[in-house]
């Protein structure tokens, strides 16, 4: 399941912090049959800010992996993105395999 539209909240159990939008990462993962969620960070359209520190924070990433996030799309990552992700990846728990279901 892909959360198209950006403005996702890495630091929250809720996908977006918009008023009246109470969808959670875990809830979306459940709806997707446990196959995982791709978090779309957006690309700054409509006044949205570019994502940054929240999606590179190990505590946030651990929490989102626990909620079923398996991937992240980022349109304009910082120059050192690949190196930062490489360092984080080895410290994060393994995500659910998108080809497996929680019922397997």
C-alpha positions as a Markdown table, in Angstrom:
| # | Residue | x | y | z |
|---|---|---|---|---|
| 1 | Unk | 0.0 | 0.0 | 0.0 |
| 2 | Unk | 1.4 | 3.4 | -1.0 |
| 3 | Unk | 0.5 | 6.6 | 0.9 |
| 4 | Unk | 0.6 | 8.8 | -2.2 |
| 5 | Unk | 0.2 | 12.5 | -1.5 |
| 6 | Unk | 3.2 | 13.1 | 0.8 |
| 7 | Unk | 3.1 | 15.0 | 4.1 |
| 8 | Unk | 3.5 | 11.8 | 6.0 |
| 9 | Unk | 4.4 | 11.9 | 9.7 |
| 10 | Unk | 7.4 | 9.8 | 10.6 |
| 11 | Unk | 7.2 | 10.8 | 14.3 |
| 12 | Unk | 3.5 | 9.8 | 14.7 |
| 13 | Unk | 1.4 | 6.6 | 14.7 |
| 14 | Unk | -0.9 | 8.6 | 12.4 |
| 15 | Unk | 0.0 | 8.8 | 8.7 |
| 16 | Unk | -0.8 | 12.5 | 8.4 |
| 17 | Unk | -1.5 | 15.0 | 11.1 |
| 18 | Unk | -4.3 | 16.7 | 9.1 |
| 19 | Unk | -7.4 | 17.4 | 11.1 |
| 20 | Unk | -10.0 | 14.7 | 10.8 |
| 21 | Unk | -7.6 | 12.2 | 9.2 |
| 22 | Unk | -7.0 | 9.5 | 11.8 |
| 23 | Unk | -5.5 | 6.8 | 9.6 |
| 24 | Unk | -2.6 | 5.1 | 11.3 |
| 25 | Unk | 0.4 | 3.3 | 9.8 |
| 26 | Unk | -0.6 | 0.0 | 11.6 |
| 27 | Unk | -4.1 | 0.3 | 10.4 |
| 28 | Unk | -3.0 | 0.8 | 6.8 |
| 29 | Unk | -0.7 | -2.2 | 7.1 |
| 30 | Unk | -3.6 | -4.3 | 8.5 |
| 31 | Unk | -5.9 | -3.2 | 5.5 |
| 32 | Unk | -3.1 | -4.2 | 3.1 |
| 33 | Unk | -3.1 | -7.7 | 4.6 |
| 34 | Unk | 0.2 | -7.2 | 6.4 |
| 35 | Unk | 2.1 | -6.8 | 3.2 |
| 36 | Unk | 3.5 | -3.4 | 4.1 |
| 37 | Unk | 3.2 | 0.3 | 3.6 |
| 38 | Unk | 5.3 | 2.5 | 1.4 |
| 39 | Unk | 5.5 | 6.0 | 3.0 |
| 40 | Unk | 5.5 | 8.8 | 0.5 |
| 41 | Unk | 7.2 | 11.9 | 1.9 |
| 42 | Unk | 6.1 | 14.1 | -0.9 |
| 43 | Unk | 8.0 | 16.8 | -2.8 |
| 44 | Unk | 7.0 | 20.1 | -1.3 |
| 45 | Unk | 3.8 | 20.8 | -3.4 |
| 46 | Unk | 1.2 | 23.1 | -2.0 |
| 47 | Unk | 3.4 | 24.6 | 0.6 |
| 48 | Unk | 4.4 | 21.3 | 2.2 |
| 49 | Unk | 7.9 | 21.3 | 3.6 |
| 50 | Unk | 10.6 | 18.9 | 2.3 |
| 51 | Unk | 10.9 | 15.9 | 4.6 |
| 52 | Unk | 14.2 | 15.5 | 6.4 |
| 53 | Unk | 15.2 | 14.7 | 9.9 |
| 54 | Unk | 12.0 | 12.9 | 10.9 |
| 55 | Unk | 12.5 | 10.2 | 8.2 |
| 56 | Unk | 16.2 | 9.8 | 9.1 |
| 57 | Unk | 15.6 | 9.5 | 12.8 |
| 58 | Unk | 16.3 | 5.9 | 14.0 |
| 59 | Unk | 13.6 | 6.0 | 16.7 |
| 60 | Unk | 11.0 | 7.1 | 14.2 |
| 61 | Unk | 12.0 | 4.5 | 11.6 |
| 62 | Unk | 12.0 | 1.7 | 14.2 |
| 63 | Unk | 8.5 | 2.7 | 15.2 |
| 64 | Unk | 7.2 | 2.9 | 11.6 |
| 65 | Unk | 8.8 | -0.5 | 10.7 |
| 66 | Unk | 7.0 | -1.9 | 13.8 |
| 67 | Unk | 3.8 | -0.4 | 12.3 |
| 68 | Unk | 4.3 | -2.1 | 8.9 |
| 69 | Unk | 6.2 | 0.5 | 6.9 |
| 70 | Unk | 8.5 | -1.4 | 4.5 |
| 71 | Unk | 9.8 | 1.4 | 2.2 |
| 72 | Unk | 10.0 | 5.2 | 1.8 |
| 73 | Unk | 9.8 | 7.3 | -1.3 |
| 74 | Unk | 11.6 | 10.6 | -1.2 |
| 75 | Unk | 11.6 | 12.9 | -4.3 |
| 76 | Unk | 14.4 | 15.2 | -3.3 |
| 77 | Unk | 16.6 | 13.6 | -0.6 |
| 78 | Unk | 19.6 | 15.5 | 0.8 |
| 79 | Unk | 22.9 | 15.0 | -0.8 |
| 80 | Unk | 24.1 | 12.6 | 1.9 |
| 81 | Unk | 20.9 | 10.5 | 1.8 |
| 82 | Unk | 22.4 | 7.3 | 0.5 |
| 83 | Unk | 25.2 | 7.3 | 3.1 |
| 84 | Unk | 22.8 | 8.1 | 6.0 |
| 85 | Unk | 20.4 | 5.4 | 4.9 |
| 86 | Unk | 23.3 | 2.9 | 4.6 |
| 87 | Unk | 24.3 | 3.6 | 8.2 |
| 88 | Unk | 20.7 | 3.4 | 9.5 |
| 89 | Unk | 19.8 | 0.2 | 7.6 |
| 90 | Unk | 22.1 | -2.1 | 9.5 |
| 91 | Unk | 20.6 | -0.9 | 12.8 |
| 92 | Unk | 17.0 | -1.2 | 11.9 |
| 93 | Unk | 14.8 | -4.4 | 12.2 |
| 94 | Unk | 14.0 | -6.3 | 9.1 |
| 95 | Unk | 10.8 | -5.4 | 7.5 |
| 96 | Unk | 8.0 | -7.8 | 6.5 |
| 97 | Unk | 8.6 | -9.4 | 3.1 |
| 98 | Unk | 6.1 | -7.8 | 0.7 |
| 99 | Unk | 5.5 | -11.1 | -1.0 |
| 100 | Unk | 4.5 | -12.8 | 2.2 |
| 101 | Unk | 1.3 | -12.2 | 4.1 |
| 102 | Unk | 0.8 | -12.1 | 7.9 |
| 103 | Unk | -1.3 | -15.2 | 7.3 |
| 104 | Unk | 1.5 | -17.3 | 5.8 |
